Every structure is written in C-alpha cells, then in structure tokens.
Amino acid sequence: MSEITRVLKTFIGYAKRPDLYPELGRKIIKNIFNRNSAFKGKEKTNLWASQIAVSQKDAVKKLFNLDFQSFSEKYPQEFQKALDTQNACPIKMGGAGALELLYSACEYTQAKAVIETGVAYGWSSFATLTSLQKRNGTLYSSDMPYLGQNGDQYVGCVVPENLRSNWKLFRHADRESLPKILKESGEIDVVHYDSDKSYEGMKWAYETLYPRLRKGGVFISDDINDNSAFQDFCEQEKITPTVVEFEGKYVGVFVK
C-alpha cells in the first residue's frame, strides 16, 4: 500500500467516526505545526539512556528481586499458540515487547489493576493478564482503532479467550480513553505506556497516570529513546529510573 493510499484510507476512517474527531484535529495540528517537537530532546536522552541501561534480566532482579525466566519458557504452550495466531494474522502490527519485565512487575506488586496504552497484537496484554488472572484483577487497555489497515478486528488477537473476562479494552485515543478508565479503575498497581510516541503525548500521559499509581506501584514506558519526555518527567518528579535496553531500544521503569 502506498503512503498516499494509506493516508487517504486513514482520513476516510476518521471521517466515518465522529467520536474520533478530537484525535483527528490533534493529528492535523501535530503534523502541520508541531512535527519536529515530537522528537524533542532525542539525542540527549539516547546518550543518557545508553550510559545507564541494563538488561531486562538485571532489571527484574534489581527492581523486583525475582529470578528471570523467559515468558515463552514459563508458558510454552500458550506462547506458541499466540505466536501461531500472530503469524496467521494478515495485518502487521507491533510485536512482543519486554514481556518478562511486565509480567514480573505484575507479580511483584501482586497487581489487581493495571493500565496499558497501546495493544496491537496484544502481547503485553497477554503477559499482564496471565498474572492478573491469578488474583481476578483487571487490565484496562487504551488503543486507537487501526483505521488505515482494515485490521481493527485483529487488535488483541493473541490474547487467549480464557483471559478476556479480566480485560476491558477502550478503543479511542488516550486523551479520550484514559479519563474514562481512571473514572472506574481506582488506584493502579502497574502502568505500561506504549502508545503515542510524540513528546507531548508521552508527557501528557505520564502526568495523567502517575498520580493514580499507588505507592510501591510500577511505571513502565516503552520507546523512551524517541524523545526526552520520560527523562524530563523523571527529573521533574525527582525519580531515579532504571533504563532497560531491549532489542536496540530503551524501556524506562521505576517503582513509585
């Protein structure tokens, strides 16, 4: 699919969904007026992250005092079934992230309420729900519809059916979904941010979610190397985070 065709299909998708007009307006403004600000401070943060980054294994031990075991080894049959589902999916979305870090955060906090932004195939949702189900907890997920790919029905496709009763999926942009989620979620044990990667989007979400994270809760943000939003937020709140190097990118994490 050409870029022009993709953009056109996406715009038509927005036009058919009045409930998404606020996000369409934000995207137009961002792409016309604030395009470069999305990457604000990128070089600074990449240098900072590269100097302090640790492996996922070391982070799990340091932060949670848990031994590292890959998610695929811990749940081999479930993982393989999810992988087969992804491979059969006709739409390409984001792959699995640092599943062990996320699963360990939920185990460490004995989580009963988790918020994530960004779902795609649903790998992070899968790992989170595997832990949450043990305590009958709830995962609240925010993810935009895939308007340009005709692939909306595949969002979260790797999440097993037996875990879905513990899952509430909100299909709007974060700025519409998160206020709704926070209205019903109460205090949060784990936050996992993996959606809008612009500086403004990340900073807004951090400042919205952090106050609702309980003391001792865990905050995780993917792709902090895209700009300096995570680093700036941590400096603003006087937080000393752990940076995890994962597949050539950086994940930021801290315990509140």
One Martini backbone bead per residue (centre of mass of N, CA, C, O) as a GRO file, in nm:
protein
  256
    1MET     BB    1   0.094   0.037   0.025
    2SER     BB    2   0.072   0.351  -0.016
    3GLU     BB    3   0.096   0.642   0.150
    4ILE     BB    4  -0.148   0.784   0.021
    5THR     BB    5  -0.351   0.556   0.065
    6ARG     BB    6  -0.323   0.536   0.371
    7VAL     BB    7  -0.407   0.827   0.439
    8LEU     BB    8  -0.682   0.816   0.303
    9LYS     BB    9  -0.801   0.579   0.467
   10THR     BB   10  -0.769   0.716   0.740
   11PHE     BB   11  -0.944   0.966   0.686
   12ILE     BB   12  -1.203   0.808   0.623
   13GLY     BB   13  -1.218   0.670   0.897
   14TYR     BB   14  -1.256   0.932   1.057
   15ALA     BB   15  -1.510   1.042   0.905
   16LYS     BB   16  -1.688   0.788   1.024
   17ARG     BB   17  -1.579   0.902   1.327
   18PRO     BB   18  -1.682   1.141   1.541
   19ASP     BB   19  -1.538   1.031   1.809
   20LEU     BB   20  -1.240   1.102   1.650
   21TYR     BB   21  -1.204   1.409   1.594
   22PRO     BB   22  -1.011   1.508   1.816
   23GLU     BB   23  -0.769   1.338   1.707
   24LEU     BB   24  -0.761   1.454   1.425
   25GLY     BB   25  -0.696   1.744   1.511
   26ARG     BB   26  -0.427   1.674   1.652
   27LYS     BB   27  -0.283   1.554   1.401
   28ILE     BB   28  -0.291   1.802   1.223
   29ILE     BB   29  -0.133   1.989   1.409
   30LYS     BB   30   0.119   1.812   1.442
   31ASN     BB   31   0.190   1.784   1.124
   32ILE     BB   32   0.204   2.104   1.075
   33PHE     BB   33   0.328   2.246   1.358
   34ASN     BB   34   0.466   1.978   1.551
   35ARG     BB   35   0.666   1.774   1.420
   36ASN     BB   36   0.951   1.820   1.569
   37SER     BB   37   0.857   1.799   1.879
   38ALA     BB   38   0.837   1.487   1.903
   39PHE     BB   39   1.183   1.482   1.924
   40LYS     BB   40   1.249   1.605   2.180
   41GLY     BB   41   1.563   1.526   2.314
   42LYS     BB   42   1.680   1.263   2.183
   43GLU     BB   43   1.991   1.278   2.209
   44LYS     BB   44   2.006   1.312   2.514
   45THR     BB   45   1.858   1.044   2.593
   46ASN     BB   46   2.037   0.840   2.442
   47LEU     BB   47   2.289   0.899   2.604
   48TRP     BB   48   2.176   0.847   2.887
   49ALA     BB   49   2.072   0.556   2.838
   50SER     BB   50   2.345   0.423   2.742
   51GLN     BB   51   2.490   0.473   3.032
   52ILE     BB   52   2.245   0.301   3.219
   53ALA     BB   53   2.184   0.045   3.089
   54VAL     BB   54   2.007  -0.264   3.118
   55SER     BB   55   1.896  -0.560   3.147
   56GLN     BB   56   1.616  -0.735   3.196
   57LYS     BB   57   1.734  -0.927   3.405
   58ASP     BB   58   1.859  -0.708   3.593
   59ALA     BB   59   1.595  -0.551   3.647
   60VAL     BB   60   1.431  -0.776   3.783
   61LYS     BB   61   1.631  -0.809   4.020
   62LYS     BB   62   1.658  -0.514   4.121
   63LEU     BB   63   1.343  -0.434   4.150
   64PHE     BB   64   1.205  -0.748   4.237
   65ASN     BB   65   1.373  -0.998   4.324
   66LEU     BB   66   1.376  -1.180   4.054
   67ASP     BB   67   1.385  -1.439   3.859
   68PHE     BB   68   1.468  -1.514   3.536
   69GLN     BB   69   1.204  -1.588   3.288
   70SER     BB   70   1.084  -1.671   3.013
   71PHE     BB   71   0.769  -1.661   2.889
   72SER     BB   72   0.798  -1.904   2.686
   73GLU     BB   73   0.893  -2.105   2.918
   74LYS     BB   74   0.658  -2.070   3.126
   75TYR     BB   75   0.440  -2.055   2.854
   76PRO     BB   76   0.463  -2.248   2.590
   77GLN     BB   77   0.179  -2.312   2.475
   78GLU     BB   78   0.057  -2.025   2.480
   79PHE     BB   79   0.280  -1.890   2.314
   80GLN     BB   80   0.256  -2.060   2.054
   81LYS     BB   81  -0.037  -1.992   1.994
   82ALA     BB   82   0.011  -1.685   1.970
   83LEU     BB   83   0.222  -1.704   1.741
   84ASP     BB   84   0.034  -1.835   1.535
   85THR     BB   85  -0.168  -1.604   1.527
   86GLN     BB   86   0.024  -1.387   1.427
   87ASN     BB   87   0.121  -1.537   1.163
   88ALA     BB   88  -0.191  -1.540   1.052
   89CYS     BB   89  -0.195  -1.245   1.031
   90PRO     BB   90  -0.261  -0.996   0.779
   91ILE     BB   91  -0.164  -0.790   0.995
   92LYS     BB   92   0.077  -0.546   1.079
   93MET     BB   93   0.223  -0.519   1.398
   94GLY     BB   94   0.331  -0.500   1.696
   95GLY     BB   95   0.537  -0.668   1.884
   96ALA     BB   96   0.693  -0.803   2.126
   97GLY     BB   97   0.806  -0.718   2.427
   98ALA     BB   98   0.888  -0.688   2.768
   99LEU     BB   99   0.738  -0.938   2.920
  100GLU     BB  100   0.903  -0.999   3.178
  101LEU     BB  101   0.885  -0.721   3.305
  102LEU     BB  102   0.576  -0.706   3.320
  103TYR     BB  103   0.515  -0.967   3.472
  104SER     BB  104   0.697  -0.902   3.720
  105ALA     BB  105   0.547  -0.645   3.807
  106CYS     BB  106   0.280  -0.794   3.872
  107GLU     BB  107   0.400  -0.991   4.081
  108TYR     BB  108   0.531  -0.788   4.276
  109THR     BB  109   0.245  -0.624   4.324
  110GLN     BB  110  -0.004  -0.793   4.306
  111ALA     BB  111  -0.193  -0.728   4.081
  112LYS     BB  112  -0.539  -0.575   4.008
  113ALA     BB  113  -0.444  -0.300   3.851
  114VAL     BB  114  -0.410  -0.218   3.500
  115ILE     BB  115  -0.243   0.006   3.271
  116GLU     BB  116  -0.265   0.035   2.912
  117THR     BB  117  -0.095   0.155   2.616
  118GLY     BB  118  -0.132  -0.026   2.372
  119VAL     BB  119  -0.175  -0.335   2.176
  120ALA     BB  120  -0.229  -0.477   1.914
  121TYR     BB  121  -0.186  -0.804   1.938
  122GLY     BB  122  -0.136  -0.845   2.276
  123TRP     BB  123   0.123  -0.924   2.442
  124SER     BB  124   0.107  -0.749   2.698
  125SER     BB  125  -0.173  -0.840   2.774
  126PHE     BB  126  -0.107  -1.136   2.810
  127ALA     BB  127   0.104  -1.108   3.039
  128THR     BB  128  -0.073  -0.952   3.237
  129LEU     BB  129  -0.321  -1.150   3.252
  130THR     BB  130  -0.167  -1.394   3.361
  131SER     BB  131  -0.136  -1.255   3.638
  132LEU     BB  132  -0.420  -1.133   3.708
  133GLN     BB  133  -0.591  -1.399   3.719
  134LYS     BB  134  -0.489  -1.496   4.004
  135ARG     BB  135  -0.663  -1.217   4.128
  136ASN     BB  136  -0.894  -1.104   3.957
  137GLY     BB  137  -0.804  -0.886   3.772
  138THR     BB  138  -0.754  -0.570   3.582
  139LEU     BB  139  -0.737  -0.470   3.241
  140TYR     BB  140  -0.666  -0.148   3.105
  141SER     BB  141  -0.717  -0.052   2.763
  142SER     BB  142  -0.557   0.162   2.515
  143ASP     BB  143  -0.678   0.188   2.164
  144MET     BB  144  -0.658   0.261   1.852
  145PRO     BB  145  -0.784   0.242   1.567
  146TYR     BB  146  -0.717   0.075   1.249
  147LEU     BB  147  -0.798   0.271   0.987
  148GLY     BB  148  -0.573   0.192   0.740
  149GLN     BB  149  -0.602  -0.161   0.748
  150ASN     BB  150  -0.849  -0.339   0.816
  151GLY     BB  151  -0.753  -0.451   1.141
  152ASP     BB  152  -0.933  -0.423   1.401
  153GLN     BB  153  -1.007  -0.734   1.466
  154TYR     BB  154  -0.685  -0.795   1.558
  155VAL     BB  155  -0.690  -0.668   1.816
  156GLY     BB  156  -0.571  -0.886   2.054
  157CYS     BB  157  -0.543  -1.185   1.920
  158VAL     BB  158  -0.335  -1.332   2.139
  159VAL     BB  159  -0.552  -1.338   2.344
  160PRO     BB  160  -0.686  -1.547   2.540
  161GLU     BB  161  -1.005  -1.634   2.619
  162ASN     BB  162  -0.955  -1.697   2.936
  163LEU     BB  163  -0.861  -1.370   2.981
  164ARG     BB  164  -1.099  -1.164   2.886
  165SER     BB  165  -1.265  -1.118   3.159
  166ASN     BB  166  -1.002  -0.921   3.259
  167TRP     BB  167  -1.085  -0.723   3.012
  168LYS     BB  168  -1.058  -0.364   2.916
  169LEU     BB  169  -1.139  -0.211   2.602
  170PHE     BB  170  -1.036   0.106   2.467
  171ARG     BB  171  -1.132   0.273   2.140
  172HIS     BB  172  -0.926   0.529   2.182
  173ALA     BB  173  -0.772   0.781   2.256
  174ASP     BB  174  -0.612   0.865   2.540
  175ARG     BB  175  -0.770   1.141   2.592
  176GLU     BB  176  -1.039   0.964   2.610
  177SER     BB  177  -0.978   0.694   2.768
  178LEU     BB  178  -0.835   0.761   3.042
  179PRO     BB  179  -1.063   0.910   3.194
  180LYS     BB  180  -1.250   0.660   3.188
  181ILE     BB  181  -1.066   0.463   3.333
  182LEU     BB  182  -1.011   0.635   3.598
  183LYS     BB  183  -1.313   0.636   3.690
  184GLU     BB  184  -1.302   0.293   3.743
  185SER     BB  185  -1.013   0.186   3.863
  186GLY     BB  186  -0.857   0.341   4.056
  187GLU     BB  187  -0.597   0.217   4.182
  188ILE     BB  188  -0.263   0.158   4.063
  189ASP     BB  189  -0.006  -0.089   4.008
  190VAL     BB  190   0.027  -0.072   3.682
  191VAL     BB  191   0.213   0.092   3.420
  192HIS     BB  192   0.177   0.084   3.048
  193TYR     BB  193   0.355   0.255   2.799
  194ASP     BB  194   0.251   0.224   2.421
  195SER     BB  195   0.196   0.484   2.230
  196ASP     BB  196   0.225   0.787   2.196
  197LYS     BB  197   0.558   0.915   2.077
  198SER     BB  198   0.526   1.191   2.154
  199TYR     BB  199   0.612   1.427   2.365
  200GLU     BB  200   0.326   1.529   2.442
  201GLY     BB  201   0.189   1.251   2.479
  202MET     BB  202   0.373   1.140   2.703
  203LYS     BB  203   0.357   1.366   2.911
  204TRP     BB  204   0.055   1.362   2.952
  205ALA     BB  205   0.031   1.066   3.046
  206TYR     BB  206   0.217   1.074   3.287
  207GLU     BB  207   0.058   1.307   3.440
  208THR     BB  208  -0.208   1.134   3.452
  209LEU     BB  209  -0.105   0.851   3.583
  210TYR     BB  210   0.087   0.888   3.829
  211PRO     BB  211  -0.119   0.975   4.061
  212ARG     BB  212  -0.263   0.668   4.039
  213LEU     BB  213  -0.014   0.546   4.144
  214ARG     BB  214   0.088   0.355   4.373
  215LYS     BB  215   0.262   0.284   4.631
  216GLY     BB  216   0.482   0.053   4.477
  217GLY     BB  217   0.440   0.095   4.200
  218VAL     BB  218   0.463   0.042   3.838
  219PHE     BB  219   0.653   0.209   3.577
  220ILE     BB  220   0.614   0.177   3.216
  221SER     BB  221   0.818   0.271   2.921
  222ASP     BB  222   0.833   0.278   2.596
  223ASP     BB  223   1.041   0.435   2.383
  224ILE     BB  224   1.235   0.668   2.526
  225ASN     BB  225   1.421   0.736   2.259
  226ASP     BB  226   1.231   0.941   2.092
  227ASN     BB  227   1.261   1.121   2.357
  228SER     BB  228   1.259   1.332   2.671
  229ALA     BB  229   1.001   1.277   2.844
  230PHE     BB  230   1.096   1.074   3.061
  231GLN     BB  231   1.339   1.223   3.169
  232ASP     BB  232   1.191   1.487   3.241
  233PHE     BB  233   0.986   1.363   3.435
  234CYS     BB  234   1.186   1.245   3.639
  235GLU     BB  235   1.318   1.514   3.710
  236GLN     BB  236   1.058   1.660   3.803
  237GLU     BB  237   0.995   1.409   4.028
  238LYS     BB  238   1.258   1.280   4.144
  239ILE     BB  239   1.341   1.027   3.963
  240THR     BB  240   1.503   0.702   3.964
  241PRO     BB  241   1.557   0.520   3.699
  242THR     BB  242   1.529   0.243   3.489
  243VAL     BB  243   1.717   0.121   3.210
  244VAL     BB  244   1.618  -0.076   2.926
  245GLU     BB  245   1.758  -0.289   2.703
  246PHE     BB  246   1.561  -0.353   2.390
  247GLU     BB  247   1.610  -0.419   2.079
  248GLY     BB  248   1.758  -0.118   2.048
  249LYS     BB  249   1.598  -0.010   2.290
  250TYR     BB  250   1.413   0.183   2.543
  251VAL     BB  251   1.318   0.123   2.883
  252GLY     BB  252   1.119   0.264   3.135
  253VAL     BB  253   1.162   0.228   3.503
  254PHE     BB  254   0.962   0.239   3.815
  255VAL     BB  255   0.925   0.275   4.166
  256LYS     BB  256   0.708   0.460   4.376
   0.00000   0.00000   0.00000
